[in-house]
Amino acid sequence: MSRFPSADHVASWAGVCPGNHESAGKRTSGRTRKGNRFLRTVLVQAAHAAARTRSTYLSAQYRRLATRRGKKRAIMAVAHSILIMAYYMIQRQEPYREAGADFFDRLQPEDTARRLVKRLEHLGYCVTLQSPSID
């Protein structure tokens, strides 16, 4: 991994980083590079497998992104995350630590509560929030 100065460089070499073509403030294609086709193929297959797992950070990331961006873009984002994780684990000589499926909910609990209340109201429920009482 010492060949690559940063995780972004290895993601670009593998072809799993998002494209960024902008001219005069106008964003055009966001297509990814071709990169190393063997590594890219393995990463996409691993991303598909990770998206199907239960109660993991990567499956939560896939579900969160697939609703907004689409399934294929979400798979590429998960493949990118897998490669970045692998880069840092190899560089730091550390094992993988699972963040958990509720990582994004714990990150911003107010936003999660607001989103869930909005969804329940959309289904026709009347929702009032109360703070949990501490005994």
C-alpha positions in Angstrom: 0.0 0.0 0.0 3.0 2.3 0.2 2.7 2.8 -3.5 -0.4 4.9 -3.0 0.0 8.2 -1.1 -3.6 8.2 0.1 -6.8 6.1 0.1 -8.2 8.4 -2.6 -5.4 7.4 -4.9 -6.0 3.7 -4.5 -9.8 4.2 -5.1 -9.0 6.2 -8.3 -6.6 3.5 -9.5 -9.2 0.8 -8.8 -11.9 2.7 -10.6 -14.4 2.9 -7.8 -14.3 6.6 -7.0 -17.0 8.9 -8.4 -16.2 10.9 -11.5 -16.2 14.7 -11.2 -16.3 16.5 -14.5 -17.3 20.1 -14.1 -16.8 23.0 -16.5 -17.8 26.6 -15.9 -19.8 25.5 -12.9 -21.9 23.0 -14.8 -21.6 19.4 -13.6 -21.6 16.9 -16.5 -20.8 13.2 -16.3 -20.3 11.5 -12.9 -19.1 8.3 -14.6 -16.4 6.3 -12.9 -13.1 5.4 -14.5 -12.4 2.0 -15.8 -9.5 1.4 -13.4 -8.2 -2.1 -12.6 -10.9 -4.3 -13.9 -10.1 -7.3 -11.8 -10.0 -5.4 -8.5 -13.1 -3.4 -9.5 -15.0 -6.6 -10.3 -14.1 -8.2 -7.0 -15.1 -5.1 -5.1 -18.5 -4.9 -6.7 -19.2 -8.6 -6.0 -18.1 -8.0 -2.4 -20.4 -5.0 -2.2 -23.4 -7.1 -3.5 -22.7 -9.7 -0.8 -22.3 -7.0 1.9 -25.5 -5.3 0.9 -27.4 -8.6 1.5 -26.0 -9.1 5.0 -28.1 -8.3 8.1 -27.3 -5.7 10.8 -24.0 -4.5 9.3 -22.7 -1.0 8.6 -22.3 -1.8 4.9 -25.8 -3.1 4.5 -27.2 0.0 6.2 -25.1 2.2 3.9 -26.4 0.4 0.9 -30.1 0.7 1.9 -29.6 4.4 2.8 -28.1 5.2 -0.5 -30.2 2.9 -2.7 -33.4 4.8 -1.8 -31.9 8.1 -2.9 -29.4 7.4 -5.6 -30.4 4.0 -7.1 -29.1 0.5 -6.6 -26.1 0.6 -9.0 -24.7 3.8 -7.6 -25.2 2.5 -4.0 -23.3 -0.7 -4.9 -20.4 1.4 -6.3 -20.4 3.5 -3.1 -20.3 0.4 -0.9 -17.4 -1.0 -3.1 -15.6 2.3 -2.6 -16.1 2.0 1.2 -14.8 -1.6 1.2 -11.6 -0.5 -0.6 -11.1 2.5 1.7 -11.6 0.3 4.8 -9.1 -2.3 3.4 -6.6 0.4 2.7 -6.6 1.7 6.2 -6.7 -1.7 7.9 -3.6 -2.7 5.9 -1.8 0.6 6.5 -2.5 0.7 10.2 -2.2 -3.1 10.8 -5.6 -3.1 12.6 -8.5 -5.6 12.4 -11.9 -4.6 11.1 -14.3 -3.1 13.7 -18.0 -3.3 12.8 -19.8 0.0 13.3 -23.2 -1.6 13.3 -26.4 -1.2 11.4 -27.6 1.7 13.6 -24.4 3.7 13.0 -26.2 6.4 10.9 -29.1 6.6 13.4 -26.6 7.1 16.3 -24.7 9.7 14.3 -27.6 12.2 14.1 -30.5 11.0 16.4 -32.5 14.2 15.9 -32.5 13.8 12.1 -33.5 10.2 12.5 -36.4 11.1 14.8 -37.6 13.9 12.5 -37.5 11.5 9.5 -39.4 8.8 11.2 -42.1 11.2 12.5 -42.5 12.6 9.0 -42.9 9.1 7.6 -45.5 8.1 10.2 -47.4 11.4 9.6 -47.3 10.5 5.9 -49.0 7.2 6.7 -51.8 9.0 8.5 -50.7 8.8 12.1 -50.8 11.7 14.6 -47.4 11.8 16.4 -46.4 13.6 19.5 -42.9 13.2 20.9 -42.0 13.0 24.6 -38.6 12.9 26.2 -37.8 9.7 28.0 -38.1 10.1 31.8 -35.0 9.2 33.7 -35.7 7.5 37.0 
